[in-house]
Structures are given as structure tokens and as C-alpha cells.
Amino acid sequence: MKKIYTLILLICSLTQAYAQVPDWSTAVAPILYQHCTSCHHTGGLHFPLMTYQDAVSNAAGMQVDVQYHNMPPWPPDPMYSHLAHERILSQQEINTILDWINGGKPMGNTALAPPQPVYNNNGDIPGTADLVTQIPTYTSTATPLTGDVYQCFVVPSGLSVDKYISGFEAIPGNAAIVHHVLVYADTTGVCRHLDSLSAGPGYVSFGGVGTDNAILLGGWVPGSSPLVYPAGFGVQLPHNADIVIQVHYPAGTAGEVDSTRIRFFFSNSPSVRSVYISPILNFYSNINAPLSIPANTVKTFTEKQKLPNIDFSLLGIAPHMHLIGTSIYSYGVTPQLDTQQFIRINNWNFHWQGFYLLPKIMKVPGNSTVYAKATYDNTVNNPNNPSNPPQNVVAGENTTNEMMLVYFVYTFYQPGDENVVIDTSYTATGVKQVNYYQGQQLLQSYPNPAHGQLIVKYFMEQADEGSIDLVSADGRLAKQFTINQRLNAGYTATPYSIEGVPPGLYTLRLKTSTNLLTQKIVVL
């Protein structure tokens, strides 16, 4: 009898343990669709993670990458400062993936899985762009032997008057080979001249585009959100400027063809406040000048710049170094000796540098002092060192040179700027526009047509009270599923009975304090 009792306890324990293992359909797929598949899809930059079999086949790599925070790529340290549209897995999400892998990778009920995101080449900013610039069709020359290629393409803007850029996004022509994109405006003609000296489309230029006078308009890396400024703010694009598009093609992509394009949206506000993107911290503000790292040394440099007696509104920040840089951080000290933390990157990777907006505008008081500190490792211990044996490194544009710049995205302060939100996920109210459905509706049901039972699937950026119901074609309430109940953040799939609902066309509605989501369904 004792043995039977022990066996029953063991079976119960195993059953309970198995029941606690998350499955792919309801636990893992929502995480992958939200954080990973913008890069990991067929035709994307990396192997796909769209299906259950995709996830199982790549489980070993996923286990390492999520455990050590290698993926999704997000170099800034969230413990130092939060930035807009962070691509970060929560510890709960990491644990879910690890528990799924260690628990045998169960598939679960695929009827409860969220719909697969649909990726296309039309862009994420809704509407028709005011200006689209496209590089000439280009065949990559980046072989494993020659290494990565940074190709610059010059496209005349054709603008007869100045415009203000309120939205910007890059759309790779071949997502599998485009690693990142930087976009500049050149009014000097230097880039056009460099292009004329090089055979074929564009010219090669590592780091910058060959002139310090080019105006940085923005950047893109895989998985990043489009660059959209708050209403009434914009970066000036001068008339008759050449738009210079620098595309990074990784080694091993030779023979692949690309035709990346940039979508620009211009502000139609009668009064636009100019946003500036300037390397306020640069070589000239280096208090350890000059920027020189002898071979076989590790050196740290500090840049410091006293701001004028004018209040500024900080919208974003973008550090820039080359290959032997290992870490960089930037902060400000106000006249009242308060410290404002901007950004910290503990493990610098040139290939994953980004262009970061803040969650909301930060007021930087006049007479503040801004700083940057960066460390460079010019030894054989640095796997990114382009020289073996190490060579003396000085400041410059070439691959074997180094840079230490911090671009600030700013405008001149006006009262109330500190309340202007850039990323609505950091507010208690407001509708978040970026979600893992990549702009699709956040509500779906299964099956459709339905009979007897309806599984309602939805995604909430934030928990909220909401009601879910079914409305007939003539506007009558046919079925009330929930009334002002708490809807948890994240993905949810719940079955509801539709027994007794007459056959016909209906509208499924999910109403919250900020959203009304609908879907047409057929009841058989």
C-alpha cells in the first residue's frame, strides 16, 4: 500500500511539473513574434523563427543567446537609462524560453497560438511617404577575404525648398544582407565628387561618408523602430541637398543584390521646431587629447563640453566609435550638480551601433556640462582588433583609425517639453503604436467561420479594463463575453461559447480605455 501511495505521489508530481512547462503555442510564440521575428523570418536578416519547427531546430542557440542577453541585440544598458522602443527580453520572458527548452519543447494547442506576423517591404510608418530615395541596384562585393563593405550612395533630393523630417525609415531591398544604414544630407558636393571618382554605384567609406560637413539625418538597424519625432518637431533637410545613404554589407554577401530605399515624411505643421543632430562631444572636447591608442595598450578617454547658458531639450543620443572601442557612456551634470544619465554601452559592438531616442524629452539646463567616457582595447585580447599584430591607432575615418563621437538629438527648450512623450509604452495613458503584430490589428479569433466555440486572441501592451462582445450586422448585442474585466498585458487566447448564437455575420469587439478593436467573423 505504501508503494502504491508513493507511486501515486510520483505520478502526480510529474504531471504537475509537466503541466507547468510552458508550450510554444501560448507562451513562446508570442515572445518570438514580439521580439525576434522582425529579423528572424524568411527573407529577413537571420534564420526564421516563425514556426514551432523553426524554434525547435534553433533551440540550442536560443538557449545561449537569451541566457546571456545576446539576443535580441540591444547594446545600451537598461540599468543605466531607459531608451525608446527598447528591444529587451524581461527576466520572465527569458525564463519562459529556458523552461520551454529544458522542459522538452512542447508544442501545445496551435489553435491558441497568435497569428504569424506578416512582413513586407512597404515600411512600418502608415501612409504615403513625401519623399522616397532609393540606391541604384547594387551587387555586394563583401567576400570573406575582403571583409565587410560600407558603401555610400549619393541620391539628389530634388527639393527646391527646405523641408522638415518628421518621420524616417530605411527599407532594405535585401534584408538578408543589409546590416545597418546611416543617412546623411550633403550640401557641399563632396560626396557627389567622391562618387564620381569610383566606378559603379556609390563609393566605399568606413565610419563616415568622407566629409565632416555632412548632416546626419538618422540611422537604422534590424529590428529598430522607425524614427518618428513628436508632432511639431523635425530635422531640417536643406533644399538641393544630396542624400547620402551608407549601407553596411557583411563579409560573405558578395554576389547578393540590394536596392535599399529611404522613406521620408515631412511635417505639415505650420510651425515646426528644428531638431538638430550634432556631435557635441567630439575630438576637440577630449581632455586626454589627442585620441591615440598605442599598440598593446588599453586606454580610457574623457570628453567634456560646457553648454551655453541656454536650456536644451534632449530627444535622443547616438555614440560612435570604431572597432577597438569596448565601452562608452555619456551623462550630464547640471549647474545644481545633478547628474543626468544619457546612455551606457558596456560592450561596444561597431556592427550594432544605433540611433536612440529617449522615452520622453529631457530638459538639459543651460550651463550644464556633458561628458563621455570611452575605453579602447588595442591588444590581441580584443577579437575585433582589425590589426594583428596590433598597430598604433589614431583618430580618423579609416577602418584602422578610431573615433569618439556622441551625437545629441536636441532642440531649444520650451516650457512643457519635458512632458512630451516619444515612446508611449512609458506612459500610464495613450495608445502604443508599435507592437509585435507589426501594425496589424491586435485582435483575432479562431476558427473563422466558427460554430459552438470561439477562441478570442488579443495582445495588450499594458494591462487595462476591457469588454469583449459580439455584435450582429444590424448593431444588436448578440453575446457578451466580458464586461469591464481586467485584461492582462501580453498575449491572451481564451475560448468562449457561442452556443445559441444564430448563424450570420458578426463583429467581434474588444473595447478598452484607449482602444476599440474589431474583427468580422462568420457564425455557422
N, C-alpha and C positions, 0 to 999 in steps of 0.2 A: 504494500500500500504506500509505503514511504517512497519507493522508487517511482511509482506511478505519479505521486504528487510532485516529486522533483522534476519528472519529465514534463508534466503539465506546466510547471513554472518556467521551465526552459523554453518550451514552445511559445508560451505567452510572451516571454522576454524577447525571443527572436522576432515574433510577429510585431511586437511594439516597436522594436528597433527598426525593422524593415519599413513599418508604416511611417516612421519619422524621416526616412530618406527622401529628400526632395526629388521630384521627377523632372524630366526635360520639359514636358508639355506646359506645366503650370508654374514652374519655379525657375528653370534655367533659360528656356527660350525667351521669356520677357527681358531677362538681363542682357542676353546676347543681342536681341533686337534693339534695345535701348542704347547700348554702349559700344557694340562691336561690329555689327554688320554694315555700318556705313563704309567701312574699309573692307570687311570680310564678306564679300558677296561675289558672285560670278561676274567677271569683268572689272572687279574692284582691284585695290592695290595688293591684297593678300588673298590667301586661300579662303574659300567660303565657309561660313558658319551658319548657314541659313536653315539647315535641316537637322533632324536628330542624328542621322548618319554622319553628317559633317562634324557635329560636336563630338560624337564617339570617336571618329577617326583621328581627331586632333586633341583628344582629352589630355594626353600626356603633356603636350606643350602648353595647353591652357592651365594645367595644374601649376606648372612652374611660373608662368607669366603672371597669373593673378596673385599667387602667393608672395611673389617678390615685387609686386606692383610695377612690372614691366609693361603691362597692358591693362587698359588702353593707355597709349602714350600721353602723359601729362607731366612734363618736366617741373613746373612750378610746385613748390612745397605748400600744400594747403594748410599746414600747421603755422605757416608764417603769415600768409594773407590769402583771402579768397578772391578769385577772379571770375569773370563772367563765363558762363557756359562750360564749367569745369567737366572734364571727361575723367571722372574718378569713380571707381567702384567703392561702395561702402563696405565696411567690415562684414556686415550681414550678407551682402551680395557675394563677397569673396567666400565666406563660409558656406553659402548655398552651393556654389560651384564645386568647392572642395568636397563637401558632404555628398554631392551627387556622384562625383568621380569615385570617391572612396567607398560609396555605398552600392556600387555595381552598375551605375549609369542607367537607372530605369527610365523607360520612355514615358510611361503614364498614358493617360487618355488623350490622344491627339485632337479629339473634338474640343477639348478645353484649351488647346494651345492658341495663342494670339495669332492673328493673320500675319503672314510674312510681309515685311516692309517691301515696297516696290521702289527700286532705284532706277532713275532715268537720267538723261543728260540735259534736262531742261532747267536745272537750278532749283534752289530752295526758296528764294525770295519770290513771293507771288507777284503776278503782274508782268507787264511788258517792260523790259529794260529800256532806258532812254538812250543808251549807247552800248554797243557790243563790239569789242575789239577781239580779233582772232589772229593768232600767229599763222604764218604760212605753214603749209603741210611740211612737217619736219621728220626726218628719219634719224633716230638716235645713233650716235657714234660711240656710246659709252660701253666699251668692252671691258672684260675683267682685267685685261692688261693695262689699258689706258686709264681706267678708273672712272669715277663719276664725272659728269659733264654739267656745267652751269651755262646754259645757252641763253643769250639775251636777244629778244626780238623787238624791233622798233616798228611801231604802227602809228601813223599820223592820226591825231584825234579828229581832225576836220572841224573843230569847234571854232566858230567865228567870235564867240563871246565867252567870258568866263562862266563856269558852272560850279555848283557846289554838290559834292558827292555825299548823298545821304545813305546809300546802300551800295555794297560792293561784294561780289563773289567771283571766284575762279571756278571754271568748269573744265576739268581735264578732258582732252579729246581721247586720251587713252589712260584711264585711271590706273592701269596696271604698271605704268612706267613713270608717271608724274609723282615725284616725291614731295616737292613743295614749290610754291610760286610766290615771287615778290614782284610788286608792280610799282613803277615809278613814273613820274612825269618829267620830261626833259625839255627845257626851253632854250638850251644853249646850242643845240645842233651837234654836240659832241658825240652822243650815242649814234645818231644817224651817220656821222662820219666813220665811227668805228665799224658800223655795219657795212658801209661801202667798201671797207678795206678787206672784208672777209668774204670768201667765196661761199655761195649757198645762203640759205636763210639764217639770219642772225650772226652773232659772234660769241665767242667764249669769254666769259669773265667771272672769275670766282670772287665771292664776297659781295662787292658792289657791282655797279654797271659801268664803271670806268670813269666816272666823274663825281666829285663830291657835291656838285650843284644840282644833281637830280633830286627831285622831291618824292619822298616815299609816300605812296598812296595807300598801301595796305599789303597784306600777305595772306597766304592760305596754306594750310597743311591738312592732310587727310583727316577727316572726322571733325574738323573745326566748323563752327557755325559761321554763316555769312556775317560780314562786318556791317552792322546796321547801327547808325547813330540815332540818338533820341530826336524826336521831332524838333525842328528848328535849328539843328546843328549840322555842319557839313564841312568836308575838306575841299578847298578850292582847287579846281582843275583849270589851269590857265588856258586861254584861247590859243589856238595854233600849236599847242604843246604836242610833242611826240610822247606816246605812251610806250614805255619800255617794260616788257614782260620777261622776267628772268625765271626760267624753268630748270629745276634740278632733275636730271635723269640719272638714276643709279647705274653703277657698273653692271654689265651683263644685259643691258637693254638694247644693245646695238641691233639695228635692223628693224626695231619696232617703230611704228609711225604714230605721230601725235599731231593734234590740231587744237590745242588748248585755247579757250576763249574767256574773256572777262566781261561780266555784266555790270554796268554802272547804272545806278538810279540817282537821278538828280533831285534836289529839293525843289518843291514848288511853293515853298513858304515865301511870302512877300518880304520877310526879314529873316535872314539866315545868319547865324553866328559862326564865324570861321573857326574851324578846328585845325590845329597845327600839329604836324608830326615832325619833331626836331630832336637831334641827338644832343640834348642839353649836357649830358655827361659824355665826354669825348677825350681824345688825346691831349687837348690843351688844358683840360681840367685835372689831369693826372698829377697828383702831388708827389708821385715817385718817378716823374718823367726822366728820361723817355721810356716808352714801353719797349723793353728789351729783355729777352729771356735767354741767357747764355745756355749753351748745350749742357745737358746733365744737371740742370738745376730746376727747382720748384720755387716760383716766386709769386707773391701776392702784391697787387697794386690797389691803390685807393684813388678814386676820383672824387672831386669836391667842387661844388659850384654854388655860390651865393646868389640867390634870386633877387631881382629888383624889388623895390617897395610897391609891388602890385600883387593883389590876390589873384591866384590862378585856380582854374577848375580842371582837375585831372580826370581824363576819361579812360586812359589806357597807358600801357608801357610795353616796351619791346627791347630786351637786352640783345646784344650781338657780339659774338666772338667767333674765332675760327676753330681749328682742330685741337690745339693743345690746351685750350681752356678747360677747366674741370669744374668750376663753380663760380657763381656770381650772385650777388644780391644788391638791392637798392632800397634806400629809405631816405626820409627827410626829417629834419629837426627844425621845429618852428621857433620863432623868437621867444616863445614861452617855454622852450626846451622840451616840448612834447615830441615824441618820435612817431612818425607816420611810416608804416611798413608798406612798401610797394610790391616787391616781388623777391623771391629767393629760389634759385635753382641750384640744388645741391650736387647734381650730377649732370653737368652740361653736356649736351649732345648737339653738335652743329646740325645734324641731319633732322633734328626735331625742334629746331628753334621756331618760335611762334610770335604771334602778334596778339596781345592780350588786352581786352577791355576790362574795366572794373565792373563789379556788380551794380554800383551806383557812383555818381560823380563824387569825387573827393575834393574838398576845398583845401588848397595849399596856400597858407597865408604869405603875404609879401614879406620879404627879408628872411624867409626860410633858407636853409642850406640843404641841398640834396647831395647824396653820396652814392657811390657804388664801390663795391669791393669784389675783386675777381682774383682767382688763383689759376696759375698756368703750370702744367707739368711737362717740362721739356726733357724727359728722361725715357729710357727704354721701358719703364714701367707703365707708360701711357700707351695703350693699344691704338689710340687714334693719332699718334705722332706720325706725320707724313714722312719723316726722315729717319732712316736707320743706317748708320748711327745718327743720333741727334745732332742737329746743326744749330748755330746761333739764330735766334728768331727776333725780328724787329717788326715794328708796325708797318702795315702796308696792305695792298689789295690782293696780292698773290696767294696761292694755296699755302705756300710755306711761310707766309707772313702771318701776323696776328692783328687783331683789332680788339678794342674795348669801348663799345658804344652802348649807351642806353637812350633809346628813343622815348620821348614823352609825348603822349597824345593829349593835347590840352587846349583850353580856350581861356579867355579872360573872365574872371569870376563875376557873376551877378547874384544878388541875394536870392536864395532858394535853390541854387544849383545843387547843393549837397542833398537835396531831396529828389533829384532827377534819377530815375531808375533806368538802368541799361539791361539788366538781366532780371526778369520778373520772378524768377524762382526764389529770390531773396526777399520777396515782399509777402505780407500777410494777405494782400488782395491783389487783384489783377490776373489776367489770363496769360499763361505761359504759352509762347508761340512755337517753341521748339520742342519736339517730342520724338519718341522713338519710332512713331509711325511716319516720320519724315513729311509731315504736313498733311497726311491723310486724316480722315475723321477718326476720333478716338473711341467710337462705339461700333460694335459689330455683334451680330447674332448668328447662331448656328443651330440647326440647319436652316436654310432658307431656299425653298419653301419649308415650312415647319408644320408638324402635326403632333398634338399631345404634349410636347415639351419644347421649350425654347431655352437655349443656353445663351445668356447675355454676357458679352465680353467687353470690358472697357479698361481704359488706362487713365489714372488720375495723377497729375504732377504733385498735388497736395491733397491731404485729407479734407473732406468737406461734407456738409449735409446735402443729400440729394434725394430725388424721387425718380422712380423708373416706372413707366406705364406704357400701355398700348392704346393707340387712338385709331378709330376707324376712318375710312376715307371721307365720311361726312362730318368728322370732327367730334364724334362721341367717344367718351372714355369706355374702352372695351375691357380693359384689365389693368388693375393697379397692383404692381409688384412690390414697390416700397414707397413709403411716404415719409419724407424728411428724416431718413435714416443716415447714420454716419457711413460714408463711403471712404474706405481706406486709401491712402496713397499707393501708387503702383498698379500692377495688373491684377484684375479680378475676373473670374469666369464663374457665373452662378446659374444653375438650372432653375427654371420656373415652369410651373404647369400652365398650359393654355387649354386644358380640357374645358369644353363648353364654349370656346370662342368660335363663332360661326366662320366658315371659310370666307376668304376675301383678302383685299389689300389693306394693310395697316401701316401705321408709322410707330416705330419703337422710339420712345423719347427718354433721355436721361437729362434731368434738369438739376443744376447746382446753383450756388450763389453767383457764379461767374459765367456759366456755360449752359447752352441748350444744345444737346447733341441729338441727332435724329438719324434713323435709318428706315428705309422702306422694306417691309417683309410681306411675304405671302403666307397665309394660313390655309392649309388644306382641310 
